[in-house]
Amino acid sequence: MNCHDNLYRQFPPRLNSRRWFLKECGLGLGKIALGSLLVDAFAPRSQAGVSAVDAFKPRPPHFPARAKAVIHLFMAGAPSHLDLFDYKPELAKLEGKPLPPSVIGNQRYAFIRPDAAVLGPVYRFAKHGQCGAEISEIMPHLARVVDDICIIRSMHTDQFNHAPAQIFFNTGFGLPGRPSMGSWIVYGLGAETRDLPAFVVMSTGSGISGGAANWSSGFLPTVYSGVRFRNGKDPILHVSNPPGVDEALQRDTLAVVEELNRHQLGVIGDPEISTRIASYEMAGRLQTSAPELMDLKSEDPKTLELYGCDPDQPSFARACLLARRMVERGVRFINIYHEGWDAHSEVAKNLENNCGKTDRACAALITDLKQRGLLDETIVIWGGEFGRTPMVESNAALGRKLGRDHHPSAFTVWVAGGGFRGGLTYGETDELGFHVARDPVHVHDLQATILHLLGLDHERLTYRHAGRDFRLTDVDGRVVREILA
């Protein structure tokens, strides 16, 4: 008798029916059902769904906050810290020679051998401002505002490839499914405006490796997800009604849709229906608020010149100016992704291209916020997902030369405003820019510090999911008090 015959004798077809299954397994199903009911009965209120009103209701922080809003300038693809912020004369001396094996250890790379030759800094550096911070010549505009920014040279991360590292920086975890920093902040503090989304996402580059997982609400209610604005002349489509649809018809239509949604919500209790209701309500309000927000021609010409912004042309500068306008109007968290910094080849040309598109606008954003009295209450973050190697990447088969590979062990981020200490250069890498040598700052540490300045304790801002309390910083993270003003 084979295995198939044995199974056939134990579970003949005539018994393998739904009635037989319920008879034999009913007790087990009852226990499962009871367990589910008990979970629903004793679950925190945050899990039982959230209404459209309660989701964005302003909530008090855990303690007095220094900042109210965040603008995150995410340089996706990972800029080279060694050519922008972390000058290493020793690399110039070693150019063309391999790094000592003792430096590399067991570090592995995706596209280069560990014994690849060193590539020295591709641009000159100089000291700027009263603080004397060293900045690459390729960022002349940022050099003028160094006294307002804090440069962290000792960042490090757990992730080596783009998508996991981007998701890790934004959600505290290397896989999709966790809430993003913007989602956590809106969940913790609510919104200060009802006319615009509390969490807005813009992209000005060629694509984002981590995708929508970077601004997802994860297991938080979907209402806390980032709202993507298009990178085009019309960031928000269909703001105006189509021909033949007047205000009365739209109002009546939306009233019927809302009634149906609220009825379904009462019957099913699915929190995603609340998200749907909130989305319809926000869409209606955007018909009034969006045209005013997007009207950059109302800006002073001197401001447009400061950013280098053509109000009719999509650009990183236009996104930065929109971000400032959003902060003025109460938006809590703004992500601007500028992808294209992945310099596996021709790192000098890569930096020239990307700095040419972003440097002026970044500096203008700091200056503009400061002039308007908004910088003290607005956190600005600039940086990518990891750094680049001191060793050169050259591969004729792939058409690559004079590039740098991924490097998670050390990279640079700068922050400004919202309680950060301007004019400070914090942390240090070794003489080759390979390892953090002093004052390490992990990604979770930076996340904890940002939450702290917003009045949120990263260990108390939690959400119960799958039987345990989750948080942005996972089980790690500390507030880096040395970089606070």
N, C-alpha and C positions, 0 to 999 in steps of 0.2 A: 504494500500500500504506500503510495507516495504522499507527499505533504498536502497536495491539493485534495486527495481523497479524504484525508484525515479531517481537514477543515470542513469539507462537505458534510461529513457525518456529524460533526459538532454543531454546525449551523446550516441545516438544510434550507433550501429556498423558501419552503412553505412557512418556516418560522422566522425567517429574516425579513420581518415586516415592521412597519411603524408601531402597530398594536403590540407585537411581541416585544419590541425594543422598550416601549414605555412600561410594559408590565414588568420586564426583568430589571430595568434601570431606573424606574420611577423614583425610588428612594434617593438615589444619587442626584437626580435632577432636582428633587425637592430641596436637598441641601444646597445645591448651587443657587437655586432661586432665593432661598432664605439668606444666603450669604450676600447676594446682590442687594436684597432689600435692606439688610443691616448696613451695608456700605453706604447706600443712598441716605439712610436715616441719620447716620452719624458722621457723614462727610462734612468737611468745612464748607461754609457758605460759598466760598470761591469756586467750588467744584460743581455746585448745583445749577450753574448757569448765571449769566449776568445780564441785566437789562440794558437797553441802549442808553438809558439815563444814568444808571449807576456806573457803567463802565468808565465814563469820562468825568464823573463827578470829581472835582478837586478834593484831594485827600491830604491831610497834614503829614509832613515828613516825620521821621523818627526823632529828629532833633533839628535845631535851626539850620537852615541851608544857606550856603554861600551862592549857589547858582540856581537858575530856574530852567535853563534850556541848554541843549547840546547841539553843536554842529560838528559832525564827524566827516572829515575830508579823508576818505579812504583811497589810498594810492595803490590800487589793486595790481598785482604782478610783482610787487616788492622792489622799491627803489634801492639803489646801492648806497648804503650808509658810508662806505669808504670813499666815495666820490662826491658826497654832498655835505656830510656833517662830522665825520670822524677821520680827521687827517692823520695819516700814519707815514712819517718820513722813512721809517724802516722798510716799508714796502717798496719805495723807490730804490733803495739801496739793493734790495734782493730781487729786483725785477729780472725775470728770465731764469731764475733759479728756483728749485723746489723748496717748499717749506720743510723744516726739520720734522721727521716722523713723530718726535715727541710732542709736537704741537697738534698734529692731526689726530693722533690716537687711533681710535676705531671708527672715526667719523666716515660715513659713506655718502656718496654723491650720485645724483641721477645721470649726469652727463659728462663728468670729468673724472680722471683718475686722481687719487690722493696725492700723487707725486707730480701733479701738473705744476707748471712754472708760475711764479708770482707775477701779478699784474699790478704795477704801481698806480697811484692816484692819477686819474686821467684829466683832472683839472686842478688849477692852482687854488689855494686857500688863503684867506686873510682874516684878521681879527676885525670885529665890527662892534659899534656901540660902546656905551660906557662899561658894559659887562665884559667886553673883549671876546665874545664868542667867535669861534672859527667857523666860517661858512664858505662853501665853494663859490668860485666866481660865476658859476652857472646859475646862481640864485641871487642876483643883485637886489631884487626888490625885497625879498625876505631879510636880507642883510640890514635893511634900513629899519626893521622893526624887532631886531633881536632882543632889545631891552624889554619887550613885552611878551616874549615867549620863553618857555622852559624847555630846554633840549635834553631829552633823556637818551643817553648813549649806551645804556646797559640793558636794553630790552632783550628778552629771550622768550622762545615759544617751544611748545611740545611737538609742533607739526612741521613737516618737511615739504609737502606738496601744496600747490596753490589752493585748491578747493577746501581741503581739510583745514589749512591754516587760516584762510579767510573766515570760514565758519567758526573756527575756534576763537579768533579775535572778536567776532561779533556776538557769539553765543556762549563762549566759555567751554565748548565741547567740540570735538573734531568731526562729529557726524551730524547730519541733518536731524531735526526733530526737537531741538531745544529752543526756548524763546530767545530772541535777540535782545541786545542791550536796550534798544529803543522800546521794545515791547515790555521788558521788565520795568523800565522807568515810568512808562505811561500807566502800567498796572499799579505801580506803587504810588504815584502822585496824581494820576488823573490828568485832565486837560485844563488849559486856561482859555481855550477858545472853543466855541461851538460851530464856528463858521468855516473852519479849516480842519483837516485831519490833524490829530495830535502828533503823528509820526509819519514823516514824508521821506520818500526815497527818490533820488535822482541819479542818473548815470550819464556820463559824458564821454566815456571811452568806447572801446570796441567790444565789450562784453565782460561778464563777471564770472570767474570760474566757479565760485560757490553758489551762484544763482540766487534764487529767492529764499533759500535757506538762511541767507545772511540777514534778512529782515523779517523772517517768519515769527509768528507768535508761538510756534511749537505746540506744547500741550496747554498753553494758556488759551482762553477763549479767542477765537479768530478775530474778534473785534479789535484786538491789540496788535494785529499785524501792521507792518509799514504799508503805506499807500504809495504805489509807484506812480510818479509823474513821468510822462514821456519826454524824451530828449528830442524835441521838435519845436516847430513854431507854435504849435498848440499843445502844451504839456498835458492839458486835460481836454479830452475829446467830448463832443456833444454837449457842451455847456448850454448852447442855445437850442430851443425846441425846433424840430423839423417843420417844414411847411405844412400848414393845415392843423397844427396842434397849438392852440392858444392856452393861456394860463388857466382858464376855467376847465378845459378838457384835461389838462395835465393834473390839476388839483383833484378832480373827480376820479381820474384813473388811479392816482397814487393813494387816494383815500380807500378805494376798493381793495387795492393790493395790500395796504396796511391792515385792513380789517381781516382779510384772509390770512395774512401772516400771523396776526395776533391770535386768531382763532386756532390756528395750527399750533402755535406756541403753547396755548392753554391746554390743548389735547395731548401733545407729545412732550412738551417741556424741553425740547432740544435747544441748547444755548446757541447753536449756529443760526437758529431762526432769529434770535435777538440780533446777531451780527447782520443778518440780511435786512432787518428793519432799520438798524443803525445806518447801513450803507445807503438805503433809499433816502433816509432823512438827510444824510450828509450830501448826497448828490443834489438834492433840492436846494440846500443852502449854498452849495458851490456855484450854482447858477448865478448867484448874486456876488459872492465873495471872490470867485476865481478871476473874473475879468478885471476887477480892481487890483488883485494881487499881481497879475501878469502884465499890467500896464506899466512897463518899464520906461515908456516915454514920458511918464509923469515925474521921473527922477531928474534931479538937477544935472545938467550936462557935465558939470565938474565931477559928479559922482560916477557917471558913466565913463568918463575919461580915466578916473582913478582905477577902476576895474579893468579898463580896456574892453568895454562891453558894447557890442552892437545889439540894441534891444530886439532886433528882428532876426538875429542869427543865433542858433543854439551853440552854446560853448560852455566851458568850465566857468568862465567869468560870469556868464549870465546865470548859471546855477548858483554861484556864490552870492550874487546880488539878490537873487530870489530868496536864498536862505536868510539873508539879513532881514528882508521884508517879512518873511515868515516869523522870525523871532519877534519882530515888532508887533505882530498880530497874534502872538500867543502860542505858536506851534512849539511843542515841547522838545522834539528830537528830529533832526534833519540829517540824513545820510546823503553824501555826495560821493559816488564811486567814479574814479577816473582810472580806467584800466589801460594798461599798455606799458608798464614798467618792467616787464619780464625780459631783462637784457641778457639773454644767452649769447647774443652776438652784438658786436659794435656797441658796447656800453656807452661810449662817449656820444654817439649819435642818438641813442635812446634817450639819454638824459637831456641832450640839447632839445629834442623834440618835445618831451613831456614837461620839462621846466619852462620851455617857451610858452606852453599852453596854460600852465598853472601858477607859476611863481608870482606874477603880477597880481593875479586875483586873490591869492592867499594873503599876501601882504595887505592888499586893499581891504579885505574883509576885516583883518585885525584893526587897521586904521579907522575904517568906517564905524565899526562897533564901538571903538574907543571914543570917537568924536561924538557919538550919539548917547554916550553914557550907558551902553549896553554890554560892554566887554566884562565889567565886573560881575555880571550875573549870567553870562553866557560862556560855556566851556567850548573851546575849539580844539579839536584833535586832528593831527596830521600824521599819516604814516601808512605803511603797508603791512603785509602779513608776516614777513621775515626779512632778513638781510641778504647780502650777496657775498660770495666767496672772495678771499684775497687772491686766490689762484685764478688763472685765466681759463676760459673755456674756448677752445678752438677745435673744430671738427669739420674737416673738408667734406666728408660724406654728407653731413647735414648742412653744409654751407655756412658754418659758424666760425667766427674769428673775433678775438679781442672782446669776449663777453665774460660774464660771471655767472656761476651756478647758484642754486638756492643755498641759503645759510641760516638755519634756525637758531644757532648758538649765540648770535649777537646781532642787534640792529638798532636803529635810531627812530624815535618818535618825538615830535614836539607837541606841546600843549600850551594853551594860553587862556587867560581870563578865568572867570568863575571861581577864583580862590587859588589858582596856581601861581607860583612865584616866578614872575617875569625876570629875565636877565640871568637865569640860572642855567648852568650846564651841569647835569647830574649824571653820575655814574661814569664808568671808564672801562674800556676794553684793553686787552694787552697790546703790546707794541705792533702787532700785526693785524689788529682788529678782528681776531679770530674768536677769542673767548672773552667773556665778561670778567674783568679783573677786580672791579670794586662796585659796591652798591647795586647788585643785580635787581632788576625789576621784571617780574614775570607778567605775562598777559593778565592773569587773574589779579595781580597786585594793582595794575593800572585800572582794571574794571572796578575793583573795590574802592579805589581812590576817587574815581569819577562818581560812583554812587554816594560816597561820603560827602562830597562837595554839594550834592543835591539833597543832602539831609537824610540819606538812606543808609542804614547799617546793612552791609552786604550779607551778614549772617542772619539777619532777621527778615530780610525781604525774600520770602519763600513761598512756594506753592506746592500743595500736596498732590502728587501724581503717582500712580502705580504703587501705592503703599508707602511712599516716603516723601519727605520734604526736599524739594529741589531749590537751587538758587543759581544765580548767574555765575558765581565763582566756584561752583561745584563744591569741593571739600577743601579748597585752598584759598589763598589770597590774603593780603594784608594791606592796610592803608599806608601809603608811602608818605609819611608826614613831613619828611625832609623837603619835599617839593611844593609844600603848601605855603602860601603867603602868611 
